[in-house]
């Protein structure tokens, strides 16, 4: 409807009116073969950008002194319009039963946007609070109970400057653990991918090569997908236009790497067995549109080229 009324694509319109004014310069959308965005899902943003969107809602559509969204719409969209009754064998979490607005779920405190695999943007106007989550969590509701039980009560305590320093130091040091193991900087390996495990991120028979480069490795996954991996650190690259971070290590005669697709909860575990000359590449959770890793790291995204 938006595209018919405005004569412009949804991504183009939202970039101009919403994302760019907020300083979000890169919003990717899952697309089909025609280039059209799905619209109902598949918007890829950094966690910081999701938090900024929550802040926009918290301020009633204001970004700084600029109004990007009418306050009336924010108030209408984020209040209860329909009930969400208990469904047999489905979650009994109290936050699932608070009702639904215009694509926003009501919560015990405030409201939330909720995406696949535990993506969350929680807004609690009464506490001036926004929480953004990007992570592969089977039930996003599992994050909410700790927020209400631990975080929310803490907001009532003034704390001290020392508390602020301790928190800031802890946040600076937060990181995902790198892959354990040795560097073995002179060792290369070549293998053939075995996709028999199912939900493989790479096609069966793909040639996998691991070559040491600059205190890390270059992972060659087929003819087009070259990903940089660090040892003891995460290294960023954009093999087909979209960024990924990767780290790896040798664990005996097996090379292991983890590849995270930024702006998603998805990561690939790559295991290369030097003795057998075989490799496997498996998702932690398979993306909604396609298990092909190449489709998810290509820009612009076109994760369903089979759909017109």
DRENLONU-21830 format. One line per 4 residues: number of its first residue (from 0); their letters; for each residue y negated, z negated, x of N, C-alpha, C. Coordinates in nm, 3 decimals, padded with zeros to 5 digits. Last residue first. Layout:
// DRENLONU-21830
NUM> A> Y:Z:X:Y:Z:X:Y:Z:X ~ ...
END
This chain:
// DRENLONU-21830
307> XXXX> 01.451:00.740:00.932:01.339:00.833:00.926:01.214:00.764:00.876 ~ 01.646:00.574:01.164:01.583:00.564:01.033:01.460:00.653:01.030 ~ 01.729:00.583:01.423:01.817:00.646:01.326:01.761:00.643:01.185 ~ 01.564:00.430:01.576:01.541:00.575:01.578:01.628:00.652:01.480
303> XXXX> 01.474:00.144:01.563:01.563:00.210:01.467:01.533:00.360:01.466 ~ 01.295:00.064:01.754:01.427:00.003:01.758:01.523:00.061:01.654 ~ 01.065:00.144:01.928:01.126:00.222:01.820:01.273:00.179:01.817 ~ 00.763:00.042:02.077:00.894:00.005:02.023:00.939:00.106:01.917
299> XXXX> 00.605:00.259:02.318:00.606:00.177:02.196:00.747:00.153:02.146 ~ 00.820:00.078:02.533:00.693:00.078:02.460:00.646:00.222:02.443 ~ 01.134:-00.083:02.558:01.057:00.040:02.564:00.929:00.026:02.482 ~ 01.295:-00.293:02.522:01.200:-00.305:02.633:01.118:-00.178:02.650
295> XXXX> 01.467:-00.235:02.317:01.379:-00.350:02.300:01.280:-00.368:02.414 ~ 01.624:-00.020:02.397:01.533:-00.001:02.284:01.431:-00.114:02.273 ~ 01.777:-00.138:02.602:01.677:-00.036:02.635:01.577:-00.016:02.521 ~ 01.959:-00.304:02.467:01.850:-00.363:02.545:01.739:-00.262:02.572
291> XXXX> 02.090:-00.265:02.153:02.057:-00.191:02.275:01.936:-00.252:02.346 ~ 02.147:-00.376:01.908:02.188:-00.451:02.026:02.148:-00.384:02.158 ~ 01.887:-00.374:01.659:01.979:-00.300:01.745:02.021:-00.387:01.863 ~ 01.754:-00.548:01.476:01.754:-00.404:01.455:01.859:-00.329:01.536
287> XXXX> 01.773:-00.822:01.538:01.798:-00.775:01.402:01.824:-00.625:01.394 ~ 01.949:-00.907:01.846:01.829:-00.873:01.767:01.865:-00.810:01.633 ~ 02.191:-01.159:01.889:02.167:-01.015:01.882:02.042:-00.988:01.799 ~ 02.147:-01.420:02.114:02.155:-01.383:01.973:02.115:-01.236:01.963
283> XXXX> 02.212:-01.371:02.381:02.227:-01.505:02.326:02.234:-01.497:02.174 ~ 02.404:-01.074:02.463:02.286:-01.139:02.406:02.317:-01.285:02.373 ~ 02.555:-00.967:02.769:02.566:-01.019:02.633:02.437:-01.088:02.591 ~ 02.718:-00.765:02.977:02.578:-00.797:02.942:02.577:-00.838:02.796
279> XXXX> 02.945:-00.752:03.250:02.922:-00.773:03.108:02.775:-00.809:03.089 ~ 03.133:-00.551:03.484:03.017:-00.631:03.447:03.014:-00.646:03.295 ~ 03.362:-00.494:03.763:03.321:-00.485:03.623:03.201:-00.575:03.597 ~ 03.492:-00.524:04.001:03.406:-00.407:03.984:03.364:-00.385:03.841
275> XXXX> 03.642:-00.743:04.070:03.699:-00.651:03.970:03.617:-00.523:03.955 ~ 03.476:-00.866:04.260:03.617:-00.836:04.292:03.675:-00.732:04.197 ~ 03.228:-00.898:04.129:03.239:-00.811:04.247:03.385:-00.773:04.274 ~ 03.113:-00.893:03.823:03.230:-00.946:03.892:03.264:-00.853:04.008
271> XXXX> 02.821:-00.993:03.681:02.879:-00.882:03.757:02.990:-00.939:03.845 ~ 02.660:-01.064:03.387:02.759:-01.115:03.481:02.826:-00.995:03.548 ~ 02.369:-01.136:03.219:02.438:-01.032:03.294:02.532:-01.097:03.394 ~ 02.250:-01.224:02.915:02.322:-01.280:03.030:02.403:-01.167:03.094
267> XXXX> 01.936:-01.179:02.770:02.065:-01.117:02.804:02.123:-01.189:02.925 ~ 01.753:-01.312:02.492:01.777:-01.298:02.635:01.917:-01.242:02.656 ~ 01.502:-01.353:02.242:01.626:-01.290:02.289:01.634:-01.285:02.441 ~ 01.284:-01.422:02.096:01.374:-01.531:02.134:01.499:-01.481:02.204
263> XXXX> 00.995:-01.245:02.231:01.109:-01.255:02.142:01.190:-01.379:02.181 ~ 00.806:-01.223:02.425:00.759:-01.216:02.285:00.874:-01.214:02.186 ~ 01.023:-01.086:02.672:00.905:-01.163:02.636:00.860:-01.127:02.494 ~ 01.348:-01.117:02.717:01.256:-01.019:02.660:01.136:-01.096:02.605
259> XXXX> 01.505:-01.225:03.009:01.434:-01.266:02.887:01.340:-01.154:02.844 ~ 01.804:-01.232:03.165:01.691:-01.143:03.140:01.629:-01.181:03.006 ~ 01.986:-01.378:03.424:01.937:-01.391:03.287:01.811:-01.308:03.273 ~ 02.276:-01.308:03.622:02.130:-01.297:03.598:02.103:-01.321:03.451
255> XXXX> 02.517:-01.346:03.871:02.475:-01.382:03.736:02.323:-01.370:03.727 ~ 02.790:-01.222:04.046:02.644:-01.225:04.038:02.604:-01.249:03.894 ~ 03.070:-01.374:04.186:03.009:-01.323:04.063:02.859:-01.333:04.074 ~ 03.195:-01.506:04.385:03.201:-01.360:04.388:03.146:-01.297:04.261
251> XXXX> 02.974:-01.771:04.378:03.100:-01.723:04.435:03.096:-01.572:04.444 ~ 02.719:-01.667:04.232:02.804:-01.783:04.207:02.945:-01.745:04.250 ~ 02.402:-01.555:04.316:02.545:-01.538:04.337:02.615:-01.671:04.312 ~ 02.142:-01.511:04.071:02.201:-01.579:04.186:02.348:-01.540:04.196
247> XXXX> 01.821:-01.451:03.903:01.963:-01.436:03.926:02.011:-01.515:04.046 ~ 01.586:-01.376:03.644:01.624:-01.451:03.763:01.774:-01.438:03.779 ~ 01.317:-01.211:03.473:01.459:-01.224:03.508:01.473:-01.307:03.635 ~ 01.124:-01.096:03.197:01.135:-01.180:03.316:01.282:-01.202:03.343
243> XXXX> 00.962:-00.799:03.077:01.075:-00.890:03.078:01.061:-00.980:03.201 ~ 00.728:-00.602:02.886:00.760:-00.696:02.993:00.888:-00.774:02.968 ~ 00.758:-00.249:02.829:00.746:-00.384:02.774:00.795:-00.485:02.876 ~ 00.801:-00.020:02.992:00.672:-00.042:02.928:00.651:-00.181:02.872
239> XXXX> 01.044:-00.022:03.111:01.018:00.087:03.017:00.891:00.061:02.937 ~ 01.020:-00.239:03.294:01.093:-00.117:03.331:01.067:00.002:03.241 ~ 00.827:-00.449:03.400:00.819:-00.375:03.273:00.887:-00.241:03.292 ~ 00.875:-00.784:03.522:00.864:-00.640:03.541:00.860:-00.575:03.404
235> XXXX> 00.865:-01.100:03.683:00.830:-01.015:03.570:00.826:-00.869:03.610 ~ 01.094:-01.351:03.775:01.012:-01.238:03.818:00.990:-01.143:03.700 ~ 01.135:-01.693:03.827:01.139:-01.583:03.730:01.044:-01.473:03.775 ~ 01.325:-01.836:04.099:01.200:-01.814:04.024:01.221:-01.698:03.928
231> XXXX> 01.558:-01.837:04.230:01.486:-01.964:04.221:01.353:-01.953:04.150 ~ 01.501:-01.506:04.283:01.596:-01.613:04.315:01.521:-01.745:04.319 ~ 01.422:-01.257:04.029:01.392:-01.346:04.140:01.505:-01.443:04.166 ~ 01.460:-00.914:03.951:01.504:-01.052:03.928:01.473:-01.136:04.051
227> XXXX> 01.354:-00.621:03.786:01.341:-00.709:03.902:01.382:-00.850:03.863 ~ 01.531:-00.348:03.656:01.469:-00.477:03.628:01.468:-00.561:03.755 ~ 01.553:-00.034:03.531:01.547:-00.106:03.658:01.466:-00.234:03.640 ~ 01.698:00.196:03.347:01.657:00.057:03.329:01.667:-00.018:03.462
223> XXXX> 01.798:00.456:03.383:01.657:00.436:03.350:01.609:00.291:03.358 ~ 02.076:00.481:03.432:01.982:00.566:03.506:01.835:00.531:03.486 ~ 02.216:00.143:03.446:02.213:00.282:03.403:02.104:00.357:03.476 ~ 02.042:-00.084:03.572:02.132:-00.083:03.457:02.129:00.056:03.396
219> XXXX> 01.984:-00.238:03.857:01.982:-00.102:03.804:02.089:-00.092:03.695 ~ 01.789:-00.490:03.967:01.904:-00.466:03.881:01.891:-00.326:03.822 ~ 01.697:-00.605:04.269:01.667:-00.499:04.174:01.795:-00.471:04.098 ~ 01.632:-00.945:04.361:01.719:-00.831:04.342:01.653:-00.727:04.252
215> XXXX> 01.482:-01.138:04.620:01.540:-01.131:04.486:01.628:-01.009:04.478 ~ 01.333:-01.108:04.847:01.376:-01.242:04.808:01.428:-01.247:04.664 ~ 01.312:-00.810:04.837:01.200:-00.905:04.835:01.239:-01.042:04.782 ~ 01.625:-00.726:04.709:01.490:-00.674:04.734:01.392:-00.791:04.730
211> XXXX> 01.967:-00.635:04.687:01.868:-00.735:04.728:01.734:-00.670:04.764 ~ 02.098:-00.479:04.395:02.056:-00.462:04.534:01.951:-00.567:04.570 ~ 02.339:-00.396:04.177:02.256:-00.511:04.214:02.226:-00.498:04.362 ~ 02.415:-00.175:03.912:02.400:-00.195:04.056:02.303:-00.311:04.081
207> XXXX> 02.627:-00.043:03.673:02.540:-00.157:03.704:02.537:-00.175:03.855 ~ 02.677:00.216:03.448:02.681:00.177:03.589:02.579:00.067:03.615 ~ 02.840:00.178:03.138:02.713:00.185:03.211:02.733:00.140:03.356 ~ 03.070:00.138:02.989:03.076:00.231:03.101:02.948:00.246:03.179
203> XXXX> 02.909:00.080:02.679:03.031:00.072:02.759:03.029:00.178:02.868 ~ 02.556:00.004:02.685:02.672:00.084:02.642:02.791:00.066:02.735 ~ 02.434:-00.335:02.660:02.438:-00.206:02.729:02.562:-00.129:02.682 ~ 02.466:-00.567:02.524:02.328:-00.519:02.537:02.322:-00.381:02.602
199> XXXX> 02.732:-00.602:02.287:02.686:-00.581:02.424:02.545:-00.526:02.424 ~ 02.877:-00.674:02.066:02.734:-00.708:02.071:02.678:-00.695:02.212 ~ 03.188:-00.703:02.252:03.111:-00.686:02.128:02.968:-00.734:02.145 ~ 03.349:-00.693:02.471:03.323:-00.826:02.414:03.249:-00.815:02.281
195> XXXX> 03.356:-00.440:02.574:03.459:-00.475:02.477:03.435:-00.611:02.412 ~ 03.198:-00.325:02.763:03.132:-00.365:02.637:03.233:-00.410:02.532 ~ 03.166:-00.340:03.095:03.270:-00.354:02.994:03.205:-00.408:02.867 ~ 03.016:-00.133:03.339:03.002:-00.228:03.230:03.118:-00.221:03.132
191> XXXX> 03.103:-00.137:03.677:03.104:-00.058:03.554:03.106:-00.155:03.436 ~ 02.910:-00.198:03.979:03.017:-00.225:03.881:03.001:-00.133:03.761 ~ 02.822:-00.298:04.302:02.819:-00.192:04.202:02.936:-00.213:04.109 ~ 02.619:-00.504:04.507:02.740:-00.484:04.429:02.716:-00.372:04.329
187> XXXX> 02.517:-00.650:04.822:02.497:-00.562:04.707:02.629:-00.551:04.630 ~ 02.386:-00.892:05.037:02.499:-00.850:04.954:02.455:-00.764:04.836 ~ 02.207:-01.021:05.191:02.261:-00.895:05.245:02.364:-00.831:05.153 ~ 02.131:-01.266:05.073:02.037:-01.153:05.073:02.091:-01.022:05.127
183> XXXX> 02.234:-01.496:04.911:02.318:-01.397:04.979:02.243:-01.265:04.995 ~ 02.145:-01.702:04.734:02.075:-01.574:04.740:02.162:-01.463:04.800 ~ 02.347:-01.903:04.503:02.292:-01.866:04.633:02.227:-01.728:04.629 ~ 02.267:-02.100:04.206:02.353:-02.023:04.294:02.280:-01.982:04.421
179> XXXX> 02.129:-02.099:03.870:02.176:-02.166:03.993:02.267:-02.076:04.075 ~ 01.844:-01.948:03.737:01.990:-01.936:03.749:02.036:-02.004:03.878 ~ 01.588:-02.189:03.646:01.634:-02.063:03.701:01.787:-02.064:03.712 ~ 01.480:-02.341:03.347:01.557:-02.353:03.471:01.604:-02.216:03.517
175> XXXX> 01.155:-02.289:03.233:01.297:-02.266:03.209:01.370:-02.272:03.343 ~ 00.915:-02.556:03.269:00.965:-02.421:03.296:01.110:-02.412:03.252 ~ 00.640:-02.771:03.318:00.744:-02.723:03.228:00.786:-02.580:03.265 ~ 00.426:-02.847:03.467:00.555:-02.839:03.536:00.669:-02.792:03.446
171> XXXX> 00.212:-02.861:03.295:00.204:-02.769:03.409:00.340:-02.746:03.472 ~ 00.295:-03.065:03.123:00.288:-02.928:03.072:00.283:-02.827:03.186 ~ 00.267:-03.285:03.294:00.400:-03.248:03.245:00.400:-03.104:03.194 ~ -00.009:-03.288:03.330:00.079:-03.268:03.445:00.217:-03.224:03.401
167> XXXX> -00.096:-03.340:03.069:-00.135:-03.215:03.134:-00.045:-03.185:03.253 ~ 00.015:-03.598:03.030:00.057:-03.484:02.947:00.026:-03.353:03.015 ~ -00.127:-03.743:03.221:00.019:-03.738:03.228:00.072:-03.619:03.148 ~ -00.390:-03.707:03.128:-00.353:-03.657:03.260:-00.201:-03.644:03.274
163> XXXX> -00.379:-03.839:02.882:-00.410:-03.696:02.886:-00.368:-03.634:03.018 ~ -00.333:-04.100:02.968:-00.232:-04.032:02.886:-00.253:-03.881:02.890 ~ -00.578:-04.145:03.092:-00.457:-04.142:03.174:-00.343:-04.073:03.099 ~ -00.750:-04.151:02.879:-00.764:-04.040:02.973:-00.641:-04.029:03.063
159> XXXX> -00.548:-04.245:02.593:-00.644:-04.272:02.701:-00.654:-04.150:02.790 ~ -00.495:-04.293:02.238:-00.451:-04.269:02.374:-00.560:-04.302:02.475 ~ -00.525:-04.304:01.960:-00.633:-04.245:02.040:-00.589:-04.213:02.181 ~ -00.285:-04.217:01.729:-00.319:-04.305:01.840:-00.419:-04.235:01.931
155> XXXX> -00.215:-04.029:01.547:-00.300:-04.137:01.498:-00.343:-04.232:01.609 ~ -00.036:-03.863:01.664:-00.173:-03.813:01.651:-00.268:-03.921:01.604 ~ 00.211:-03.980:01.644:00.136:-03.997:01.769:-00.008:-03.950:01.760 ~ 00.311:-03.892:01.399:00.263:-04.030:01.412:00.179:-04.053:01.538
151> XXXX> 00.368:-03.614:01.477:00.265:-03.648:01.379:00.219:-03.793:01.388 ~ 00.581:-03.628:01.670:00.448:-03.577:01.703:00.341:-03.627:01.606 ~ 00.802:-03.764:01.535:00.753:-03.799:01.670:00.608:-03.756:01.694 ~ 00.855:-03.680:01.276:00.896:-03.815:01.317:00.833:-03.858:01.449
147> XXXX> 00.761:-03.420:01.247:00.714:-03.522:01.154:00.743:-03.663:01.205 ~ 00.893:-03.295:01.462:00.747:-03.289:01.451:00.695:-03.402:01.362 ~ 01.165:-03.343:01.408:01.101:-03.409:01.523:00.948:-03.404:01.519 ~ 01.178:-03.174:01.169:01.199:-03.319:01.163:01.140:-03.391:01.284
143> XXXX> 01.141:-02.906:01.264:01.039:-02.973:01.184:01.056:-03.125:01.181 ~ 01.349:-02.790:01.394:01.233:-02.826:01.474:01.139:-02.917:01.396 ~ 01.525:-02.720:01.197:01.566:-02.827:01.288:01.451:-02.873:01.377 ~ 01.427:-02.500:01.073:01.395:-02.629:01.012:01.432:-02.744:01.104
139> XXXX> 01.536:-02.287:01.201:01.402:-02.327:01.241:01.363:-02.463:01.186 ~ 01.856:-02.282:01.304:01.778:-02.317:01.186:01.641:-02.365:01.232 ~ 01.918:-02.183:01.564:01.992:-02.137:01.445:01.918:-02.165:01.315 ~ 01.678:-02.064:01.778:01.722:-02.186:01.713:01.792:-02.144:01.584
135> XXXX> 01.540:-01.933:02.028:01.660:-01.899:01.953:01.721:-02.027:01.897 ~ 01.181:-01.938:01.997:01.308:-01.982:02.056:01.424:-01.949:01.967 ~ 00.861:-02.026:01.982:00.940:-01.906:02.005:01.071:-01.951:02.068 ~ 00.628:-02.192:01.782:00.758:-02.201:01.848:00.816:-02.060:01.861
131> XXXX> 00.329:-02.377:01.741:00.393:-02.245:01.748:00.521:-02.256:01.830 ~ 00.138:-02.583:01.541:00.252:-02.580:01.633:00.315:-02.442:01.627 ~ -00.169:-02.736:01.478:-00.094:-02.610:01.477:00.018:-02.620:01.580 ~ -00.369:-02.972:01.301:-00.257:-02.945:01.391:-00.199:-02.806:01.367
127> XXXX> -00.523:-03.153:01.150:-00.588:-03.058:01.242:-00.488:-03.009:01.347 ~ -00.399:-03.294:00.956:-00.393:-03.352:01.091:-00.458:-03.262:01.196 ~ -00.433:-03.140:00.733:-00.473:-03.280:00.724:-00.473:-03.349:00.860 ~ -00.322:-02.886:00.803:-00.468:-02.906:00.797:-00.509:-03.053:00.797
123> XXXX> -00.086:-02.781:00.984:-00.102:-02.906:00.910:-00.252:-02.937:00.904 ~ 00.127:-02.515:01.034:-00.014:-02.551:01.020:-00.022:-02.676:00.932 ~ 00.351:-02.351:01.243:00.333:-02.464:01.152:00.185:-02.502:01.153 ~ 00.535:-02.091:01.293:00.392:-02.120:01.307:00.361:-02.225:01.201
119> XXXX> 00.844:-02.003:01.450:00.765:-02.087:01.360:00.618:-02.086:01.396 ~ 01.168:-01.870:01.470:01.027:-01.850:01.504:00.941:-01.926:01.402 ~ 01.444:-01.883:01.422:01.370:-02.005:01.450:01.229:-01.984:01.500 ~ 01.553:-01.633:01.362:01.598:-01.703:01.482:01.512:-01.823:01.520
115> XXXX> 01.271:-01.486:01.193:01.413:-01.490:01.228:01.436:-01.572:01.355 ~ 00.998:-01.705:01.092:01.062:-01.578:01.118:01.208:-01.595:01.155 ~ 00.759:-01.855:00.895:00.891:-01.872:00.956:00.957:-01.736:00.971 ~ 00.466:-02.040:00.866:00.525:-01.907:00.869:00.655:-01.918:00.946
111> XXXX> 00.403:-02.335:00.670:00.449:-02.268:00.791:00.483:-02.121:00.764 ~ 00.203:-02.627:00.589:00.281:-02.508:00.555:00.320:-02.438:00.684 ~ 00.168:-02.981:00.533:00.112:-02.849:00.556:00.205:-02.737:00.513 ~ 00.457:-03.155:00.534:00.318:-03.166:00.579:00.268:-03.023:00.606
107> XXXX> 00.680:-03.053:00.423:00.644:-03.189:00.386:00.501:-03.220:00.428 ~ 00.569:-02.713:00.352:00.643:-02.813:00.426:00.607:-02.952:00.375 ~ 00.601:-02.384:00.214:00.539:-02.515:00.211:00.630:-02.613:00.286 ~ 00.589:-02.071:00.376:00.671:-02.179:00.322:00.589:-02.308:00.322
103> XXXX> 00.431:-01.768:00.300:00.425:-01.895:00.372:00.512:-01.997:00.298 ~ 00.422:-01.549:00.138:00.489:-01.536:00.267:00.468:-01.657:00.358 ~ 00.236:-01.714:-00.049:00.240:-01.570:-00.022:00.290:-01.550:00.121 ~ 00.458:-01.987:-00.087:00.330:-01.926:-00.122:00.339:-01.775:-00.109
99> XXXX> 00.708:-02.204:-00.209:00.674:-02.084:-00.132:00.542:-02.030:-00.182 ~ 00.874:-02.532:-00.179:00.807:-02.421:-00.246:00.760:-02.313:-00.150 ~ 01.024:-02.723:-00.059:00.886:-02.757:-00.094:00.810:-02.645:-00.163 ~ 01.271:-02.715:00.057:01.266:-02.730:-00.089:01.125:-02.756:-00.140
95> XXXX> 01.288:-02.725:00.324:01.330:-02.599:00.261:01.307:-02.600:00.111 ~ 01.228:-02.980:00.400:01.122:-02.880:00.417:01.158:-02.746:00.354 ~ 01.467:-03.122:00.369:01.360:-03.138:00.270:01.250:-03.033:00.280 ~ 01.767:-02.942:00.413:01.649:-02.997:00.479:01.535:-03.008:00.378
91> XXXX> 01.994:-02.830:00.331:01.943:-02.938:00.247:01.823:-03.006:00.313 ~ 02.084:-02.484:00.347:02.021:-02.602:00.407:01.973:-02.702:00.301 ~ 02.368:-02.402:00.136:02.253:-02.368:00.220:02.186:-02.496:00.266 ~ 02.564:-02.456:-00.047:02.606:-02.429:00.091:02.491:-02.383:00.180
87> XXXX> 02.356:-02.356:-00.315:02.484:-02.410:-00.271:02.520:-02.362:-00.130 ~ 02.014:-02.423:-00.286:02.118:-02.321:-00.303:02.247:-02.376:-00.244 ~ 01.745:-02.591:-00.437:01.862:-02.600:-00.351:01.964:-02.492:-00.386 ~ 01.449:-02.389:-00.499:01.554:-02.484:-00.535:01.669:-02.484:-00.435
83> XXXX> 01.145:-02.350:-00.456:01.257:-02.311:-00.370:01.369:-02.411:-00.394 ~ 00.899:-02.223:-00.686:00.988:-02.327:-00.636:01.092:-02.267:-00.542 ~ 00.586:-02.062:-00.611:00.719:-02.063:-00.671:00.800:-02.177:-00.611 ~ 00.345:-02.133:-00.498:00.344:-02.047:-00.616:00.478:-02.045:-00.688
79> XXXX> 00.157:-02.348:-00.296:00.285:-02.326:-00.365:00.266:-02.239:-00.490 ~ -00.065:-02.194:-00.058:-00.029:-02.297:-00.154:00.094:-02.253:-00.233 ~ -00.154:-01.993:00.106:-00.088:-02.107:00.168:-00.067:-02.223:00.071 ~ -00.289:-01.800:-00.037:-00.162:-01.764:00.025:-00.084:-01.886:00.072
75> XXXX> -00.525:-01.930:-00.118:-00.430:-01.880:-00.217:-00.292:-01.859:-00.156 ~ -00.652:-01.988:00.124:-00.618:-02.097:00.032:-00.514:-02.054:-00.070 ~ -00.680:-01.727:00.226:-00.605:-01.827:00.300:-00.560:-01.939:00.206 ~ -00.848:-01.614:00.026:-00.713:-01.563:00.046:-00.627:-01.665:00.120
71> XXXX> -01.081:-01.763:00.055:-01.010:-01.767:-00.073:-00.866:-01.717:-00.057 ~ -01.173:-01.695:00.307:-01.121:-01.829:00.286:-01.037:-01.835:00.158 ~ -01.089:-01.374:00.437:-01.157:-01.453:00.334:-01.091:-01.590:00.315 ~ -01.087:-01.337:00.788:-01.007:-01.338:00.666:-01.081:-01.420:00.562
67> XXXX> -01.284:-01.351:00.979:-01.189:-01.240:00.986:-01.107:-01.226:00.859 ~ -01.600:-01.447:01.051:-01.500:-01.454:00.946:-01.412:-01.329:00.951 ~ -01.708:-01.606:01.342:-01.683:-01.478:01.276:-01.574:-01.493:01.170 ~ -01.745:-01.814:01.509:-01.840:-01.803:01.398:-01.822:-01.674:01.319
63> XXXX> -01.410:-01.864:01.563:-01.543:-01.894:01.615:-01.639:-01.894:01.498 ~ -01.286:-01.730:01.296:-01.254:-01.730:01.439:-01.387:-01.744:01.513 ~ -01.178:-01.835:00.975:-01.286:-01.823:01.073:-01.230:-01.820:01.214 ~ -00.975:-01.891:00.799:-01.006:-01.750:00.823:-01.121:-01.727:00.919
59> XXXX> -00.950:-02.171:00.799:-00.982:-02.101:00.675:-01.026:-01.958:00.694 ~ -00.861:-02.287:01.025:-01.007:-02.282:01.007:-01.047:-02.198:00.886 ~ -00.589:-02.241:01.005:-00.638:-02.379:00.998:-00.787:-02.383:00.971 ~ -00.580:-01.966:01.052:-00.549:-02.018:00.919:-00.604:-02.159:00.901
55> XXXX> -00.646:-01.969:01.325:-00.727:-01.893:01.231:-00.705:-01.942:01.088 ~ -00.432:-02.116:01.424:-00.567:-02.172:01.432:-00.663:-02.101:01.337 ~ -00.227:-01.931:01.385:-00.225:-02.058:01.313:-00.361:-02.125:01.313 ~ -00.312:-01.743:01.572:-00.309:-01.707:01.430:-00.306:-01.832:01.343
51> XXXX> -00.272:-01.891:01.805:-00.408:-01.851:01.769:-00.416:-01.811:01.622 ~ 00.007:-01.909:01.802:-00.073:-02.032:01.789:-00.217:-01.999:01.749 ~ 00.064:-01.642:01.849:00.106:-01.703:01.723:00.028:-01.831:01.698 ~ -00.038:-01.622:02.107:-00.100:-01.543:02.000:-00.061:-01.597:01.863
47> XXXX> 00.134:-01.790:02.248:-00.009:-01.822:02.243:-00.078:-01.748:02.130 ~ 00.371:-01.649:02.226:00.360:-01.778:02.158:00.214:-01.820:02.145 ~ 00.300:-01.299:02.173:00.327:-01.414:02.259:00.315:-01.542:02.176 ~ 00.462:-01.095:01.925:00.343:-01.159:01.980:00.386:-01.267:02.078
43> XXXX> 00.581:-00.839:01.730:00.606:-00.912:01.854:00.473:-00.962:01.912 ~ 00.710:-00.792:01.415:00.584:-00.803:01.489:00.609:-00.891:01.611 ~ 00.936:-00.770:01.250:00.933:-00.699:01.376:00.799:-00.696:01.445 ~ 00.885:-00.703:00.897:00.935:-00.783:01.010:00.911:-00.704:01.137
39> XXXX> 00.746:-00.546:00.723:00.797:-00.674:00.671:00.861:-00.759:00.780 ~ 00.669:-00.336:00.908:00.574:-00.410:00.825:00.626:-00.544:00.780 ~ 00.779:-00.123:01.056:00.855:-00.184:00.946:00.762:-00.259:00.853 ~ 00.557:00.150:01.124:00.600:00.012:01.147:00.680:-00.038:01.028
35> XXXX> 00.638:00.489:01.200:00.588:00.390:01.104:00.643:00.252:01.139 ~ 00.759:00.673:01.358:00.650:00.597:01.418:00.592:00.492:01.326 ~ 00.982:00.793:01.259:00.855:00.857:01.227:00.737:00.791:01.297 ~ 01.186:00.612:01.334:01.172:00.739:01.405:01.038:00.807:01.379
31> XXXX> 01.026:00.285:01.318:01.134:00.379:01.290:01.099:00.514:01.353 ~ 00.940:-00.012:01.507:00.910:00.113:01.436:01.037:00.194:01.413 ~ 00.805:-00.332:01.563:00.925:-00.250:01.551:00.894:-00.128:01.464 ~ 00.494:-00.364:01.732:00.567:-00.361:01.606:00.695:-00.282:01.621
27> XXXX> 00.293:-00.571:01.940:00.391:-00.464:01.927:00.466:-00.477:01.794 ~ -00.021:-00.633:02.047:00.070:-00.668:01.939:00.164:-00.549:01.918 ~ -00.239:-00.714:02.268:-00.114:-00.639:02.270:-00.020:-00.694:02.163 ~ -00.464:-00.866:02.270:-00.481:-00.725:02.302:-00.350:-00.647:02.302
23> XXXX> -00.627:-01.097:02.110:-00.487:-01.057:02.122:-00.484:-00.907:02.145 ~ -00.882:-01.179:02.051:-00.845:-01.170:02.192:-00.699:-01.137:02.215 ~ -00.959:-01.165:01.793:-00.902:-01.292:01.836:-00.864:-01.291:01.984 ~ -01.036:-00.899:01.768:-01.139:-01.003:01.761:-01.090:-01.141:01.805
19> XXXX> -00.766:-00.791:01.787:-00.863:-00.773:01.895:-00.979:-00.873:01.886 ~ -00.645:-00.879:01.535:-00.596:-00.917:01.666:-00.700:-00.904:01.777 ~ -00.817:-00.791:01.307:-00.764:-00.925:01.328:-00.735:-00.955:01.475 ~ -00.914:-00.532:01.292:-00.975:-00.635:01.209:-00.932:-00.777:01.242
15> XXXX> -00.769:-00.376:01.482:-00.916:-00.371:01.473:-00.975:-00.492:01.404 ~ -00.501:-00.444:01.434:-00.558:-00.455:01.569:-00.710:-00.465:01.561 ~ -00.479:-00.376:01.165:-00.476:-00.517:01.203:-00.525:-00.539:01.345 ~ -00.496:-00.095:01.181:-00.591:-00.170:01.100:-00.596:-00.317:01.143
11> XXXX> -00.276:-00.031:01.344:-00.412:00.007:01.383:-00.516:-00.076:01.309 ~ -00.056:-00.128:01.192:-00.088:-00.183:01.323:-00.231:-00.153:01.368 ~ -00.086:00.039:00.952:-00.100:-00.106:00.946:-00.129:-00.166:01.084 ~ -00.285:00.336:00.980:-00.159:00.264:00.997:-00.186:00.114:00.994
7> XXXX> -00.502:00.445:00.712:-00.476:00.412:00.852:-00.344:00.335:00.860 ~ -00.582:00.472:00.452:-00.562:00.595:00.527:-00.534:00.572:00.674 ~ -00.614:00.259:00.283:-00.709:00.272:00.395:-00.697:00.404:00.469 ~ -00.415:00.294:00.084:-00.554:00.262:00.046:-00.652:00.293:00.159
3> XXXX> -00.184:00.346:00.230:-00.230:00.444:00.130:-00.376:00.419:00.093 ~ -00.161:00.117:00.389:-00.182:00.246:00.454:-00.231:00.352:00.355 ~ -00.121:-00.081:00.194:-00.237:-00.089:00.284:-00.266:00.048:00.344 ~ 00.121:00.000:00.083:00.000:00.000:00.000:-00.126:00.000:00.087
END
